[in-house]
Amino acid sequence: MNRQLENSTAAAIAALVLAVCLFTGPGTALAQGDGDRFKVIGPTKCAECHKAETEVWKGTTHHALFTDLTRSKEANQIAERMGMRRIKSESLCLDCHFTTVATEGGGREAIAGVSCESCHGPASVWQPIHSGFSGKKEGQETPAEIATRWEKSEAAGMIRPKDMYRWAKNCFSCHVVPQEKLVNTGGHRAGSPFELVAWSQGEVRHNLWYNKGAINEPASRETKRLMFVVGRAVELETSLRAVGKATERAGYAVAMAKRAQAARQAVDALYGYLKIDELKQISTAANSAGLKLNNEAALSAAADEVGAVTRKIVEKYDGSTFGAIDGVLPPESAYKGKPAR
């Protein structure tokens, strides 16, 4: 992977209303508040070293959610229909709209909007390793020590930008709304028109670490190609799981089935451009299960296979051989907002 990917985006992005956060439902890589490994330390701690990235974050919808969501008429109407009294204290809203910490009473307290750990994983275990520089000062480590430190950080739960499959799953875990009741009863939208390249290269882009904040470069062309493919595959995996969770023929089930079918077609189109075996395998797996109610076992198995093959794509390819899709990559004009710097 190139260095731009190492710091490209927050390793996940979230929507204007459906921001990435730590939902414990299907398809999500993170769980918040369960044991020391998954304790959140909050964005203030990350900002001690990542000052430039923090300034970019402060200009995003992710950051603004902490105050804006509770002022939203639409959000409050959804909460009322769901029987929730306070958006910042009800778990269903906390799951995708906030960063939360565990309270002494066993509850959760919102401390920020969508932030660092929403994408990189709860950091109580991995942050001391990540920022410890192998017991030395920054710049004094040997290459072997740096490599070991990264390995230990990842083993402790850190999701690095190079792990594109995992952070992409975090994005889609909220952009494809994972709650049937929230849609059918609350009137929440069933998902956003999320596309990984366009939504990662706009306002949330913070590719600043390696140049010490001098310039916020977009991801390389090769990386964007890989993002585009991985995004289509992860959307397919997530929407298959969502269809499997649907229990009634209503708005949620219909929307998720349409999304899954569109994702199938998108993967087939990518195979037409790239002709790589992995995309054919994904297509075969995705079409092995019917998009219907009461079919969760088959749909989950299909989604598992899609996910497993997508991980192989991330491990095997870097986008350099994906030039055939350059014509279908979203242009800069399609990016969701502009970064603060």
KESESE-120945 format. One record per residue (C-alpha): z, y, x. Coordinates in pm, 1 decimal. Layout:
N
zz/yy/xx
Z/Y/X
...
***
This chain:
341
zz/yy/xx
0.0/0.0/0.0
-66.2/353.3/122.3
210.6/606.2/171.3
114.6/807.8/-135.5
205.5/515.8/-359.5
546.3/495.3/-189.7
642.0/826.6/-344.2
390.9/858.5/-626.1
544.0/945.7/-962.8
896.9/849.5/-1044.8
768.0/499.5/-1044.9
742.3/525.9/-1406.9
678.4/783.9/-1659.1
778.4/849.8/-2015.1
625.9/1019.2/-2308.3
692.4/1357.3/-2463.6
912.3/1191.2/-2721.0
937.3/830.4/-2602.5
1066.8/883.6/-2250.6
1128.5/590.5/-2021.7
1486.4/481.1/-2017.2
1696.4/172.3/-2002.6
1630.0/-36.4/-2309.0
1768.1/-386.0/-2323.8
1493.5/-523.8/-2544.7
1177.4/-720.6/-2469.3
965.8/-640.4/-2171.1
1214.9/-409.6/-1999.4
1311.6/-452.3/-1636.8
1636.5/-257.2/-1650.4
1971.6/-286.9/-1818.1
2224.0/-7.1/-1806.4
2599.3/-40.1/-1776.8
2621.1/-417.1/-1717.7
2828.5/-478.4/-1404.4
2843.5/-296.2/-1073.5
2481.5/-378.6/-995.3
2360.0/-177.7/-1292.8
2590.4/125.0/-1285.3
2424.8/464.4/-1297.8
2528.5/733.5/-1049.7
2325.9/1017.7/-1199.8
2049.6/1249.1/-1073.4
2286.1/1488.6/-895.4
2354.5/1228.1/-628.8
1982.4/1165.3/-574.1
1920.6/1540.9/-551.6
2135.8/1563.9/-239.3
1840.9/1430.5/-37.5
1547.7/1460.5/-277.3
1558.9/1834.5/-335.9
1186.0/1893.5/-374.9
1148.7/1599.3/-610.7
1441.4/1727.7/-815.8
1278.2/2067.8/-856.6
963.6/1897.9/-987.6
1174.8/1689.8/-1227.0
1340.5/2003.4/-1364.8
999.6/2119.3/-1485.0
925.8/1802.8/-1683.0
966.4/1691.0/-2040.0
1190.3/1417.3/-1901.4
1443.6/1675.1/-1787.8
1411.3/1888.1/-2100.0
1486.4/1596.6/-2332.1
1858.7/1635.8/-2268.6
1864.5/1958.6/-2469.1
1537.0/1957.3/-2660.4
1570.3/1626.0/-2841.2
1883.5/1720.1/-3032.2
1712.9/2042.8/-3143.5
1408.2/1860.6/-3275.4
1379.2/1859.4/-3655.2
1172.4/1541.1/-3642.0
1424.0/1363.4/-3419.0
1713.8/1456.5/-3644.2
1528.0/1338.3/-3952.0
1462.5/1003.8/-3785.4
1828.9/976.6/-3689.5
1934.2/1055.3/-4046.5
1705.1/789.3/-4189.9
1851.5/541.5/-3940.0
2206.5/631.6/-4044.8
2293.8/783.0/-3707.0
2515.1/1090.0/-3698.6
2470.4/1210.0/-3340.8
2162.6/1149.0/-3128.9
2351.1/1164.1/-2798.0
2609.2/909.6/-2904.3
2396.2/650.9/-3080.5
2264.9/366.0/-2865.5
1920.9/346.4/-3021.4
1837.0/701.2/-2911.0
2014.4/665.2/-2578.0
1798.0/368.9/-2488.7
1477.9/566.0/-2433.3
1564.6/933.9/-2426.1
1856.3/976.0/-2187.7
2024.8/868.2/-1868.1
2371.0/739.9/-1955.7
2688.2/633.2/-1780.9
2954.6/394.9/-1907.2
3272.8/550.7/-2045.7
3626.6/417.6/-2011.7
3627.3/321.8/-2376.9
3328.1/96.0/-2332.3
3072.6/335.4/-2472.9
2793.3/534.6/-2314.1
2768.1/902.5/-2236.6
2438.4/1084.9/-2195.2
2440.1/1286.7/-1873.3
2072.2/1379.0/-1838.2
1732.0/1324.1/-1985.5
1505.5/1066.0/-1829.7
1580.6/1082.6/-1457.9
1565.9/904.3/-1121.5
1741.1/583.8/-1218.0
1542.4/550.5/-1537.9
1255.4/454.3/-1311.6
1404.7/337.7/-981.3
1688.8/137.2/-1135.7
2065.4/199.6/-1169.7
2166.9/292.5/-818.4
2536.1/221.9/-763.2
2455.5/-69.5/-532.2
2122.7/22.9/-376.2
2172.2/396.8/-319.8
2432.0/362.5/-40.6
2197.5/121.3/137.6
1891.3/337.2/77.8
2055.3/654.5/209.4
2265.1/488.4/480.8
1990.1/481.1/745.9
2132.0/157.5/885.4
2450.4/336.9/986.8
2258.0/595.6/1188.1
2120.7/942.7/1127.8
1782.0/988.4/968.0
1509.6/939.2/1226.6
1719.4/725.0/1459.4
1644.4/382.9/1311.0
1413.3/133.8/1473.5
1115.1/10.2/1270.1
1294.7/-321.7/1226.7
1604.3/-146.4/1092.3
1396.3/56.9/849.5
1222.3/-255.6/721.4
1554.8/-435.3/678.9
1704.1/-138.6/495.6
1417.0/-134.6/248.2
1447.5/-509.0/195.0
1819.8/-477.4/126.7
1763.7/-184.1/-109.2
1510.7/-381.7/-308.0
1737.1/-686.4/-317.1
2012.9/-461.8/-454.9
1792.6/-352.9/-745.1
1587.7/-56.7/-622.7
1244.3/-31.1/-780.7
1016.6/127.1/-524.2
683.4/285.0/-616.7
496.0/7.0/-437.8
636.0/-232.9/-700.5
382.3/-102.4/-950.9
421.3/-387.1/-1197.2
795.0/-331.2/-1244.8
784.4/43.1/-1288.8
482.6/20.6/-1515.1
679.8/-216.9/-1737.4
954.6/43.6/-1759.6
700.2/299.6/-1876.0
559.2/80.1/-2148.9
900.4/-45.4/-2260.7
944.7/288.4/-2435.0
588.6/410.2/-2477.8
530.7/103.1/-2689.3
831.4/156.5/-2915.4
1033.2/-165.5/-2895.6
1216.6/-137.2/-3229.9
1064.5/-243.7/-3559.8
1335.0/-79.5/-3772.2
1300.1/248.8/-3586.9
936.3/263.7/-3695.1
950.0/111.5/-4042.3
1277.8/268.8/-4154.7
1321.8/568.8/-3928.2
962.6/682.4/-3939.0
940.9/699.2/-3559.7
593.6/676.0/-3414.5
499.6/324.5/-3308.4
404.7/442.8/-2962.4
228.3/707.1/-2761.4
-130.3/700.5/-2631.0
5.4/620.0/-2287.3
-229.1/553.4/-1995.7
-75.8/497.4/-1654.5
-297.8/717.6/-1438.0
-315.8/1019.0/-1666.7
56.2/1015.9/-1739.8
169.5/955.9/-1381.3
-42.1/1220.0/-1210.0
55.0/1516.9/-1425.4
389.8/1689.0/-1460.1
598.1/1397.7/-1333.9
411.0/1355.9/-1005.5
643.1/1409.2/-708.9
458.5/1284.0/-404.8
661.0/1493.5/-162.7
881.5/1277.6/56.1
651.5/1207.8/347.2
544.0/1567.0/395.1
895.4/1710.1/345.9
802.1/1888.1/24.5
503.3/2074.5/167.1
246.6/1954.9/-86.5
259.1/1745.4/-401.5
-52.1/1535.0/-356.4
-192.6/1309.7/-626.8
-219.1/938.9/-560.5
-519.0/823.8/-360.5
-834.7/710.3/-534.5
-754.7/350.6/-437.9
-407.0/372.6/-584.0
-532.3/524.6/-906.6
-780.5/240.2/-944.0
-499.8/-12.7/-911.4
-279.9/186.3/-1150.8
-555.9/185.4/-1409.1
-592.6/-191.9/-1396.1
-219.2/-261.3/-1388.4
-158.5/-19.1/-1673.0
-408.1/-194.4/-1897.0
-258.6/-533.4/-1817.2
102.3/-424.0/-1871.5
11.4/-256.0/-2198.6
-136.3/-585.8/-2309.7
172.7/-779.8/-2206.7
407.7/-535.1/-2378.7
211.4/-514.9/-2701.5
190.3/-895.0/-2726.4
569.9/-910.8/-2704.1
598.9/-636.6/-2963.4
380.3/-824.9/-3211.4
601.0/-1128.7/-3156.8
908.2/-926.6/-3254.9
759.8/-801.1/-3579.8
918.0/-956.8/-3887.5
734.0/-792.3/-4176.7
379.7/-689.2/-4253.2
441.0/-316.2/-4235.3
364.2/-18.9/-4014.1
520.1/-157.8/-3697.0
344.3/-492.6/-3710.4
7.8/-338.6/-3794.1
31.6/-77.5/-3517.8
134.5/-330.5/-3255.7
-136.6/-578.5/-3351.2
-398.6/-302.7/-3326.3
-261.9/-199.9/-2988.1
-264.5/-555.9/-2860.2
-622.5/-608.5/-2975.6
-734.2/-284.0/-2813.9
-557.0/-385.5/-2492.9
-735.7/-721.8/-2498.4
-1067.8/-542.8/-2525.5
-974.6/-303.5/-2244.7
-895.8/-592.1/-2009.5
-1223.2/-761.9/-2102.5
-1406.6/-438.7/-2022.8
-1234.5/-417.6/-1683.4
-1340.0/-773.1/-1607.9
-1695.7/-669.2/-1681.4
-1668.8/-404.3/-1410.9
-1466.2/-589.5/-1146.9
-1533.6/-960.5/-1203.6
-1201.0/-1066.4/-1049.6
-1055.1/-1399.4/-1153.9
-715.5/-1253.4/-1235.9
-852.7/-1038.6/-1518.1
-1028.0/-1341.1/-1664.6
-700.2/-1532.5/-1650.7
-521.9/-1246.3/-1826.8
-786.2/-1239.1/-2098.4
-764.7/-1614.5/-2152.6
-385.9/-1603.5/-2177.6
-386.1/-1305.6/-2413.0
-631.9/-1471.7/-2649.5
-435.7/-1796.3/-2659.2
-195.2/-1664.8/-2923.3
-275.6/-1519.7/-3263.7
-169.3/-1164.4/-3346.2
32.5/-1262.3/-3651.7
387.0/-1275.1/-3784.6
617.4/-1565.9/-3702.6
433.7/-1642.3/-3380.6
684.3/-1515.0/-3127.1
699.0/-1826.8/-2910.5
323.7/-1837.1/-2852.5
296.1/-1461.4/-2805.2
586.7/-1454.6/-2559.7
432.7/-1737.6/-2359.1
102.2/-1552.3/-2349.5
278.9/-1233.0/-2241.7
463.8/-1420.4/-1967.7
134.6/-1543.9/-1827.6
-19.6/-1197.4/-1846.0
278.5/-1058.6/-1657.1
270.4/-1328.7/-1390.6
-98.0/-1270.6/-1319.7
-50.9/-892.1/-1317.1
214.9/-930.2/-1047.4
-40.9/-1125.0/-844.6
-289.2/-839.4/-880.0
-34.4/-594.7/-738.2
41.2/-828.6/-449.2
-322.9/-910.1/-370.7
-516.2/-587.1/-419.9
-481.0/-226.3/-307.3
-764.1/-80.0/-515.4
-1005.0/-44.2/-224.0
-1246.0/-295.6/-378.1
-1222.0/-153.1/-729.9
-1481.6/120.6/-688.6
-1679.7/-6.0/-986.1
-1426.0/152.2/-1223.2
-1436.4/501.3/-1073.3
-1650.1/619.0/-1361.7
-1387.4/524.7/-1620.6
-1079.7/661.1/-1444.1
-927.7/956.9/-1630.0
-1033.3/1291.2/-1480.7
-777.9/1547.8/-1367.4
-834.6/1739.2/-1690.2
-684.0/1442.7/-1878.0
-356.8/1440.7/-1682.4
-45.9/1503.9/-1890.7
62.1/1846.6/-1775.5
85.5/1980.8/-1422.4
364.4/1927.2/-1169.1
596.1/2219.6/-1103.1
469.2/2238.7/-744.9
***
